[in-house]
Each structure stands twice: as structure tokens, then as C-alpha cells.
Amino acid sequence: MTQAASTITAETVAAHGLSPEEYDKVLSALGREPNLVELGIFSVMWSEHCSYKSSRIHLKKLPTTAPWVICGPGENAGVIDIGDGQAAIFKMESHNHPSYIEPYQGAATGVGGILRDVFTMGARPVANMNALRFGRPDHPKMKSLVKGVVAGIGGYGNCVGVPTVGGETNFHPAYDGNILVNAMTVGVADTDKIFYSAATGLGNPIVYVGSKTGRDGIHGATMASADFGDDIEEKRPTVQVGDPFVEKLLIEACLELMATDAIVAIQDMGAAGLTSSSVEMATNGKAGIILHMDKVPCREEGMTPYEMMLSESQERMLMVLKPGKEAMAEAIFKKWELDFAVIGEVTDTGHMVLTFEGEEVCNIPLGPLAEDAPLYDRPHLTREDYAAWAKVPKLDAVPESADLGADLLKLVGCPDLASRRWIFEQYDSQVGGDTLQKSGGDAAVVRIHGTQKALAMSTDCSPRYCYANPYEGGKQAVAETWRNICAVGATPLAITNCLNFANPQRPEIMAQIVGCLEGMADACRALDYPIVSGNVSLYNESKATGGGSAILPTPAIGGVGLMLDHTKMATVKFKQAGDVVWLIGSEGSHLGQSLYAREILGREAGAAPEVNLDVELRNGESVRQLISDGVATAVHDISDGGLLVALAEMAMAGGIGIRLETALSTAQAFGEDQSRYLVTTAADVVLEGATRLGTVGGAEVAGVLVSDLKKAHEGFFKDWMEG
């Protein structure tokens, strides 16, 4: 192994992100010292980003099955049955660290990576979503970070021809030094044309397709598994560079080859590139693999096996083909002007073997790389000890507002509630011609081409709830996507997630992870709403100059639901004067952790609202029935800002006010009690069990002109970006 020989020192091991104890496990697994190529492979495969070594033990608590689940966690994306021989395939992933270092390319390649996860399985992507968290708007870096991330998401998605139809954007000082960029893609496939990653068939050829390999993104997975220090600029070369036009060609070429019977297995090259894709394929197929590194298409001179295996260059795939299908497959990829090379074959050794210039430069048993990778049950605080550590201030009795209208005007213009029009107008939401509802409603809705069916999707999380009470916050994140999907008339079927937390080696952070996962699991079970895919992103904290410390716990949830008849879809806007406005659910009473407390009282205080999952299920089903029966003329769930903000959003969307029939207390107006909806009906309809609030009409909400509300609502981004 002279080509790869290198003296491995303690400093070399530390630079590769391995602890001394983990390096001892490497020595035990190999029975000898590794060379540099092998050390690099262990480094990325055992990184938090690839191995989930701090979270795997807790992820097993999540419910992942249902009669409609075709494929749960473990593959590139989750798969659910949506009837008529069709499946929805979807996943959410993070690109947090790269987006902070290089916002345009970090966000763009995040979109590219999640698209590949979906079309790798045979689906044509039909929609992109995102969940973004930024720091204080007045932070000196934040405006450029927002501009870069939004441009990267739009630039990639728009060019590749997949509509970006919705998402969420929040601001909080906890993200000053570590923003979050989570990307989600939903695709549609035929259930008899779903492709998996298990490499099987002794001697079957392994082929590399797509773009050439470069030196960009080397150690990207390792970088994403560490917190930030003051060396951010030095990490810029670890950020990948994407090309959406090549990705579009890759989608079409892969789907064309998938229409044949040539493919045995397929895997995209995401985090850890050629290393993770080959290891995962061989592991899933309980096989071995040999790769000839001289045959890897490279775009730079003199690339070593170490660089090739660790590069995270974009728009690349690895496939196992049936013998004799190479020429046909090559013709397809050459037609689409993409690289194609046979670089290895499936073996039965259970090892990953690499050769270069006639020498063996790597020989590692696959078990230690994947299934037997380190697994930690890290110490975590009890719920009681966590509460003592978090020291969330109590919210004492809140005085009644002197002017509900003035408070409402301030709330609708605050960064967390202001219109995101500046963002979503940079995204092509209509490409493909099937987008029925985009950003601005409760859930995005995309018609399944050529049918009456549609998919509804939503991304949600309230990090301030998760910090105050990780268990209730985890429940609420799941329930909020459930509620948004119900509010447009779709049946929620399954979720994906992106679990963003800080350093798991801190017991208080591990308590957040455990608590949120337990809450998510209980919500998924109660709502029959399984988790079919996801991503874990840890070490989201920064010691960089001007940065904060740990992010708020942010288990972002991406929900997907099915609408059998899209013509019955509900929207949030008030439709006509005289319609009656009803509240389904309890009156507002809970101001703890509310935006009212933060924005009006200047206090992040109080307990997070509890989620009664029985009530959540019952109210969601009731609302869906009202929509299906054609009774509801408009629907909106009540979330951030409470009842009065939700009414204002309906009024602004419809350009018409509401005449409230009863006075509201501050808690009724702005409380963030859960499991609630606003529904409008024709004047002659009475909704049993609902509370009548008033009628649609006039030009005001709580004494404020709808036009003034819209001006405040649209003002934040316009003033910030132009200022």
C-alpha cells in the first residue's frame, strides 16, 4: 500500500475528527494501523453527519410504519402509497454549516442534494420546500446571509425546473453564529418502479455517472460534525459547488435508464461522496465492493484516492448494473452529455477494497464502517433537571392590552410574522404547471399531474417551545404540520424531519434531543402519522467572533398529505361579506412563549403550550370533513400570534375585514393554545361545537384597516433589504 502510505500521528487522527478511543476501535477493526486513505474513510463514515452515533439509539423510538408506508428510514428517502399505483417519495436534509460559510453555494447544493435523494429512488421531483432559521436582523452578517441563502435556493431550484412552493423562515439571536438551512423535496413515482440502494449480484458492474470529481467539499461531512470556531474562512474549501443545469440532465438521464431493466441498485453521492455511497450500497446488499480509482472521472490533475473518496463534488451517482447493460446505459448518459465510467464491481468479501495504479490502497471490512460504527448513549438531564438548567422565566399575570389593534399591527410586522413575499417571489413556484397553492397559505398543494389528486406539504417547528419544554415542543412540531395539512383539506400521511441541535456531548443539549424525539414519537403515534425519512444535524453552535453559542433545539418537521379531489381544496382568504367566522377549539388562554409575550411585552417567558393529541386528532378530522362536504368557505389554523393574527392573515389574503361580535381579552386575542382552526361558512350554516366569532365584512380587523395591516405586514423585508 505504498501509494497511500503515511505516518498516522495523534495530530493526524485529531484533524480527522476521531477521538483517541475511536482510533483504538479503528486499530482493532483493521488489526493494524490504517493508511491515510483508510483513516479518511473511517473519519467521514464515523462522523456525526454520516453515522448518527449520538442519535441512533433514540431514533429507534420513532414510529416508522403504517399500511401506506412502502419504505421507511434507511434508504435515500421515504416512500408512501398514494393509490392508483403511485407513490410519494420525500425527505428533508440540512446544509447548515456550508450555508453559513458560503451562503449561496451552501444553500444551492443543499437543494441539489435533496433532489438527488428523491430521484435516486425513481421519482420525478414535483416540489421543493425549505425551513430557514436566521439570527437577529440587525446582526452585521445577517442581511448578506439571508440574501445569499435565498438566492442559492432560488438559483438552483429555478434552473433545475422543480417548483419551490413553500417553507418557513424564523429569526432569533440563537442563530446569529449558526444559521439553519433545511431543504425538502417531494417526488412522485410508480410503485412498481421504485429503486433501492442494495448492491447485489457477484461481479455486477459498478458505474459512476454525472459530473467529474473535483477537490471541492473534501471533509464536508467532518466539517458538518463540528461546531464553529474562529477558522470559518479556512473551511470555505469544504463547501461544495453545484451546477443545477447538470442536475437537470442527471434527473432526465437517470429516469430514462430507470425505464429500462438495467439498474440493480442506485445511490447518490451526498455527504462523504464516493465513500458513503459505496459503503451504503455494499452494506445494504450484504456484499463487498472493489473500486479502481484510476477509472474515476476527475476534473483536476493529480487527484489522489484520498481526495477522490472524500470529495463531495455535486451531481454524481453510483449504480450497480446488470451485466451486459453497460453499453446501453453509457449511450443514455453520453446523450445527456454526462460522464459514465465502469469503476468497479460487486464482490462477496464483505470488504471495501480500492486499487490505484496497480496497487491496493485500501482494504476495510464493511461492518465497522457502517453497522458497527460507534454508538453512544450520551448522558442527558432528566426533564426536571433540564427545566432547572434552562431557567425559563415564569410569565406572571399579563395586564390587559390597552389597544389590541395597535398590538396586532406591531405583531403582523415583526420579523417572525411579516410577509415572506420578498423571499418566495425569488422562487419559481409555477414551473410544471401543477402548483395549486404556494407560500402564504397553511400548506403548499401540488396536483399529481394528470389526476384529480394532489399532495399537500408543510414544514414546521417552534424552536422557542422546544427550548422551554423539549417534549411539548416535539409534539407541537409534528402537530403543526398535521394541522396545516388538514387546513387545506388533505389527509396527513407521513412526515420527514431534520433534527437540528447543538453539541450532544453537553447533557443539557442531549436532554433537548431526547425530549423532542419523545414528543415527536408520541404525536406520530397518536395521529397515525409515521416518520419515513429524515436527517440529524448536530454541533450547531458557534464560538466564532460575533456569534452566539448553541442554537435553539429545532426539530424541523416536513409533513405530506393526500387530497383525493383538489377541486375541494381550502384556502385561508376570506371569500365574501356575510360569511360567518367560527372558532374550532378552545378560546385563547395561553400566553407563555407566545410572540405577544416576546414582541409586545419584551419577554421570552412562560411555559410552552401543551398539545392535547386527542383534541388535535378530533379537530383535524372535523375540519377535513367540513372541507370535503363543501361547508367551509375558508380555513386557517391558529398558530404563531394567536387568534387575532390568524384573522388578520385571512383578512389580508381576502382584502376584506371581519366584524367581531364579542370583545376579546388579551389572552383570547393572542394566546397560542394548540389544536385550533378558524373556519368560515355561509350565513345560514351553524357549526355545532364551534364558537361564533363574527362575520366577514367591512375594512377592519380589531379597529385597524386591512390596508394598514397589509402595509405593516409587507414592510419588514422591504425596509430591511432596501435599507
N, C-alpha and C positions, 0 to 999 in steps of 0.2 A: 504493500500500500504506500509506496514511496511518493506517489503523486500527491497524496493528501496528508502526508506525514507532517506533524507539527508537535512541538513540545507543549503539552497542556499544563499550564500553571494555574495556581489558585486564582490569579487575576483573570486569566482567560475564562475560567469557569464562572466567576462572578460577572464578567462582562456579558456572558450569555444568559444571565438571569437565573442560574441554578444555584441553589443553596449547597453548602458542603454535604449535607445529608442526602440531597438529591443526587449529587455527583457520586456519592458512595453507591447509590442504587444503580447508576449507570455502570459503574465498575462491576457490580455484581451481575447485572444483566448480560454484560458482554464477556465477563471473565478475563478482562484485560482493559488496558487504557484505550479510550476512543481516539481516533484521529480527529482532525478539525471538522471534516465533513460530518462525521458521526455525532460529534458534540453539537454542531449546529442543528442537526436534525432532532436530537433529544431536546435541545433548547426550545425550539418552536413547538414541538409536539407536546412538551410538558409545560408550556406557558399557560397562564390562566385563560388566555383568549381561546386556546385550542382544546385544553384538557378539562376545563371546568373543575379543577381539582379542589376548589373551596366550596363549590355549589352542588356538585353531582349528588352528594348524599342527601341533600334537601330537595333537589329537583324531582327525586323519585316519589315525593309525596303528592305530586300533582296528578290529577285525573286526566288521562290521555285517550280514553276510549269512549265510543258510542257507536250505535248501529250504523251511523252515516260516516264514521271515520274510516277511511281506506288506509291511510298511513299516518301514524303519529310521529313523535320526535325520534330522531336518529338518522333521518335522511336529509337531503338538501332542503326540503320544505315539507309542510304538512299537506295532506290530501283529504278532502271530504267529498262525499257523493252528493250531487245536486240534482239527481234524477235525469231521466232520458239519456242514459249512457254518458253523462258528462260529470266532470269533477272540477272543483275549485282547488287550486294549489296556491299556497301563500306562506309567507314568512316575513319576519321583521328582524333587522340586524342593526348593529351600531357601527358608526365610524366617527367616534368621539374624539379620540386623541389626534388622528390625522386632520380633522376639521378645525381643531384649534391651532394646529401648527401651520396648515396651509388650507384655508377655508374653502377655496374654490375646488381644488382637486380632491381634498378630503371628502367633501360632500358629493361631488360628481362621481367619484369611484365608489362611494357608499351606495349610490343608486345603481351603478353598473354591477356591483357585486350581488345585490339582492335580486336584480333582474336575472342574473345567471343562475342563481339558486332555483328560480322558478322555471325558466325554460329548459334547464338541465333535465327536469323531470317530464318533459314532453308538453308543457303548457305554453300557449301563446299568452304573454303578459297582456292584461287588459286595463290595469290601473296601478298607479303608484300613489303612495301616501307617505307622510313623514311626521315625526314628532320631534320638535326642536326646543331646546332649553338654552336660554342665554342669560348673561349676568345683568347687572344694572345698566340701563340705557345710558347713564352718564359716565360709565366706565370708559376710559380713553380708547380701549381696543374694540368696544362692543359694536359700534356702528359698522366698522370695517368687517368684523366677523359676520354680522348679520348679512351685510351686502354680499360678501363672498360666498357664504353658505347658500343663500337663496339663488344667487347666480349659478352656482355649481349644480344645484338640484335642477333648476330650470334648463340650464345649458345641456345637461346630459339627457334628461327625460324628454325634452322637446326634440332633440336631434334623433333620438332612437325611436321616436314615434309611439311612445306609450303615454297616455294622459296622466298628469298628476292632478288628482281630483279632490284631495283634502288632506287634513292633518291638524296639528295643534302647535302653538308657539307660546311659551311662557318665559317670563323674566324673573330672576331672583338673584340677589347678591351671592348666593352659594355657588352659582355657576360662573362667577367672574373669571376664575382661572381654569375652568374646565367645562366648556360648553358640551352639550349633548346633541348629536345628530343621528337620529334613528330613522331608517328607511324601510318601507314596507312595499312589497309587490304582491299583487293578486293576479293569477292567470287561470285560464280555462283549458281543459284537456278532455279528450275522450277517455273513458275509464279503461278501455282496452288498449290504450297507447300511453301508459304511464311507465316511465323509465327509472330504474334504480341504480345504485352505485356499486353493487356487489360484483367484484371481479371473479369470474368463474371460467372454467374450461382450460385445462392444462395446455399450454402452448399457444393459447389465443393471443393475437397481436394487440399490443397497447399502442395507441396512436395519440399524438399531440396535435391539436388543431387550434387555429385562431391567430393571434399576434405572436411575434417573436418575443423571446425572453430578453429583458434588459436588467440593468442593475437597480432600477427603481423599486422601492418597497422592501429591500433586504432588511430583515429583522423587524418588519412591520408588526408581526404578531407579538414579538417580545416587547416592543415599544408600547403596544396597546395593553400590556400586562404589568405596567409600572406607572407609578404616579409621576407627575411633572416636577422637575427641579428647575434650576436656572439655566439649563442647557437646551432650551426649546429650539433655538435656531440650529443647533447641531443635529437635531432629529429630523430636520426638513427632508434629507435624502431618504428617510424611511417612509415617506408618503408616496403612494402610488400615483401614476399619471394615467388618466383614462382617455379613450377615444370612442365617443358614442357612435360614430359612423361605422367603425369596425364592429362594435357590439351589434348594431342592426344587421350587418352582414352575417355575423355569427349566429344570431337568432334564426335568420332565414335558412342558413346552411344546415344548422342542427335540425330544425323542423323538417327540412326536406329529407335529410338522411333518416330521421325518425319515421318517416312514412314508409321506409323500406324495412326489411327484416335483418339489417346488418348489425345492429347495436346489441351487445351483450350487457354492457354497463357504461355509465357515463357519470362524470363528476366535474364540477367546475373547479378552477384553481382560484380559490379565495385566499383567506388568511393562510400563511405559510405555503402558498403556491403549490409547486410540484410536490413538495414533501407531503403536505396534508392530503392532497387529492390521491396520491398513490397509496399512502398508508391506509387511508379510509377505504379505498376500493378493495385493497388486498385483505384488510381486516374483515370487512363486511362479507367478503366472499370466502373467508376462512382459507385463504390461499397464500401464495407468496408472489413476489414480483421481482423482475430484473429489468433495470433500465440502463441503456447505453448512452451516457451523457454526451458523447461526441455527436449524437444524432439530434439533440435538442436544438431547434432553430433559435439562434441568438442574433440580436441586433447590434451587439457590441463585440469588439475584438477581445480575444484572450480571456473570455469568461471561464471561471473555474467551476468544478462541480459544486463546491460550496455555494458560490453565488447563484448558480442555476437552481439549486434545490431550495434556496431561501428567498429568491426573488418573488415579489408579489406583483410583477407586471400584469397588466389587466387584459381582459378579453381573451382568455385562454381556457381550453377544456382538455380533459383527458378522457379517452374512451377505450373500451375493450370491444373489439370487433369479432365477428365470426370469421373463421379462416376463409380466405378467398374473396372477402368483401373489400379488401384494401383498395383495389383499383377503382371500384365504383365510388367508394367514399372519397377517395382523393379527387376524383373528377368533380364531384359536387363542391368540395371546398376550394378547388382551384377555380371553378366557375365563379365563385363568390370572392375570388381574389384573397384567399386566406391561406396561411401556412398549413401544411399537412405533413406529418412525418411519423413513420413507424419507429418508436424509440425503445421498445422492449416487448416483453411477453409475460403472461401469467405462468407462475411456477407452482409447485406443490411443497415448497421448502418451509413455508411459514416465515421466511426472512425477506427483508428488503436488501437487495444486492444492487450496487451501482458499479459500472465499469467506465473507465475513461482512458483513452489512448492505450487500450490493450491491458490495462491493469484494473484490478478490483480495488475500488477506493472507498467502499462502504459495504458492511455486512452486519445487519442488525436484525435480531429476532423481532417480529412484529408485536408480540404480546406486550412487552414492556413499553412500547411506543404508544399503544392505544388502550386496550382493555385493562392492562395492569399499570397504567400511568399513576403517578401519585394521587392519593385521595385523602383529603384532610377533613376531619370533623373538628373544625376550629372552635375554640371556646367562644361562647356568646352569653351576654347578660340575660337574665330572666326578664320577663315583661315588667315586673316590679322594679328591678334594678335599672332597667333601661329608662323607665319613667323618672327615676331618681337622677340618672345621668343627664337626661335630656333637659330637665328643669324647665319644662314648658310653663310659662306663667299662667296662673288662673285668670279667667276673664270674669271680673266682678260684674255686678249688675250694670247693664248698659242703659244710660239715660235715653229717653225717647228723643228721636230726631226732631230738631227744630224746624226742619224743612226737608221732607222726603224727596221732593223734586230736585232740590239742589244737590242732595247726596246722590241721587240717581244720575244726574248729569255728570258729576265727578267720576262715578264708577264706570259709566259706559265709555269714558275717555281714558281710563287708566291703562297702562301697558298690557295688563293681562286680559282685559275685556275689549280693548279697542279693535276696530275693524282690521282684519288682516288683508284687506284688498291690495295694499302695496305689494304683499308677498304673492298672493295667488294669481294676480294678474300677470306675473312673470312666468307662470307655468301654463303650458298648453294643456287645457283640461278637456278639449273637444276632439282632439285627434282620434280617429277611429269612428267617430260619429255615434257612439253609444253611451255617452255620458248624459245621464238624466238629472243628476243633482250633484253639485260640486261644493267646494268650500263655502261656508256661510250657513249651511243647514245643520241638522243634527248628525246625519251620516251622509256620506257620498253614496250615490247609486249609479251603477253601470249596467246597462242592458246586456244580457248574454246574446251575442249577435245572432240575428235571425230567429229569435224566440220571443215569447211574452215574458220570459223570466228575467230577473235582474239580481245582481249581487249588491248588497248594502255593506258598507265598511266604515269603521270608525277607529281612531286612535285616541286613547285617553289615559290620564293619570293625574292625580292631585298630590304632588310631592309634599306640600305642606301638611296634608293629612297623614301621609306616610311617616313623616318625621315625628309628628305629635303622637301617633299611635300606629306603628307599622302594621299590626294585624287588621285594624279597621281600614287603614289606607289601602292595603292589598285587596280587601273585599271591595272597597269602593271603586278602585280602578277597573276591576272586572265588571262590576255592576253598571258603571257609567257607560261602557261600550254596549252592554246589553240594552240599556235604556235608550241610547241613541239609535240603535238599530231597530228596536221596537217602534220608536217615534216616527220612522218613515214607513212602517208597515211591513217590515221584513221579519222573518223568524231567525233569531240568533242561533248559529250552529256551532261555531268553534272560535277559538282565539289563538293568536300567536303572541309572543311577548318579547320585550327587550329589557332585561333586568339590569339597570344601571345603578351601581353602588360605589362606595369609596373602598378603602383598604380593608379587606376581610380579615386581616391579621389583628385588627382592633376589635375587641369583644363587643363594643357598642355598635359598630358597623355590622358585625356578624348578626347581632340581635335584630337589626333592621332587615337584613336579608331573610332570616328565619321567620320573623314575624310577618313580613309582606307575603312570603310564599305560603305560609299557613293560611293567611286571609284569602289569598287568591284561590287556594285549593278548596276551601270551604265554599266560596262563592261559585266556583265552577261546578262543584257537586250539586249545590242547591238549585242552580239554574240549568243543569244538564247541558253544560257549555264547556266542553273539554279543551285542553291545550294541546295543539297538534304540532307546534314548532316553536322555536324561539332562539334566543341568544342571551348570553351573560356577558356584561361588560363591567369589570371591577377596576379598582385602583383609580377611580375618577376623583382625584383630588390633586391639588397643586401646591407646591411650595415656591412656585415662580414668583418673581418680584411683581407686586401689584395684584397677585391672585388671592383667592380665598383659600379655604382648606378643603374639607370634604363637601361634595355635592349633597343636596337633599336626596334621600332614598327615592329613586324614580323607576319603579317597575312599569314601564310603558306597556300598555295592552293594545293590541290590534284585533278588533273583532270583525267577523264576517258573518253575514246572514243572507238568507234566500227569500226573494219575493217571487211568488209564482205568477203574478199578474202585475206588471209595472204600471199599468194604467190606474191602479188603485193607490199609487204612492202618495204619501202625505208630505206636505212641506210646512215650514214654520210661519209663513206670512199670513197675516190677516187678509181674508178674501173680500168680505163685503160688510157694509154697515148693517147693523141689526143682528148679526150672528152673536150667539151667547158664548161667553168665555167661562169655562169650567176649570176647576182645580181638582185633579185626581190625586189623592194622597193627603197627607196631614197638612195642617196650617204650619207656617214657618214658626220656629221657636228657637232654633239652634244657631247662635252667632259665633260660637267657638271656631277658631281657624278660618273664619269667613273673610272674604275680600272686604266686606264692610268694616270688620274689625281692623284689618290692615290698612286700608286706604283712607277710611274716614276717621277712625279712632287712633290710627298710628300704632296699632298693637298686633303683633303675631302672638296670639294668646288663646287659651281655652282648649278644651278637648276637641278632637276631631269628631264629626258627626258619625253616629253609628248607622250601620246598614242592616235593616231587618230583611233578611233574604226571602222569607215567606211573603212579606208585603211586596218586595221587589218583583218576585215571580208573578204574584196575583195582579199587580197593577200593570205590568208589562203585557201580560196576556189580555187584559181588559182593553188596553189601548189598541193592540193589534186587531182585536175583534171589532172595535169601533171603526177602524180604518177599513178593514175588509168589508164591513157591512155598508160602507159609504156614509156613515153617520158623521164622522169627524170631517170638518172642512179645513182645519189646520191643527197641527200638533207640534208641541215643543217640550222637551224635557227641561226641568228646572235644575240648574247646577250652580256654577260659579256666579256669585252675586245675588242669588235667590230669586224669588217670585217677581219682584218689580223689574229686575234686569231682564228676565225672560220675557215679560210682557213688552218691555221696550224693544227687544230684539224682534219680536213678532210685528210690532207696530212699525219699526223702521223698515223691515222687509216688505211690508204691505203698503207703506205710505199712508196709514190711517191710524187713528188713535183708539183709545179704549175709555169708556165711561164706567169707572168703578162704582159699584153700588154700596160698598161699605168702606169705612175708613180702615186703613192698615196701621198696625203698630210697627215699630222699627223691626222687631223680630219677624213679624209676618211678612214684611216687605223684603227683607234682606237675609233672613235665615237660610242656611244651606242644608236643611233637612233633606234626607235622601228619598229615593223611590217616588218622585213626584213628576207630574206632567200637567201641562196646560193644553186643553182641547177646546176648539170652537165647534159649535153646531148651528144648524138653522134655528130660528127663533122658536119654532114650535116643538123642539125636542127637549125632553127632560132626561138628564143623566142621573139615574138612581145611584146614591152613594157618593156623588161628586158635590163639590161646593161651588155654587154660582157666584162668580166674581163681578160680572157686569156684562156690557155689550160692546161690540166693536162699533166705533163711530167717533166723530169729532176729529180734532187735530192734536190732541194732547195725551200724555201719559203722566198721571200724578201732577197735573198742573204745568207740565213742561211741553212745549211744542215738539212734535215729532221732528220737525225740521231742525230744531236746535239740538235735539238728541243726535240726529244724524251728523250734524256738523261736529259735535264733540267726539262722536264715535269714529269719524273719519280723520280727525285731526292729529292724533298722536303720531302715526307713521309719517304722514305728510310733513308735519312740522319737524320731526326728528331727522328725516332723511334729507330734507331741503335746508335744514338749519346749519 
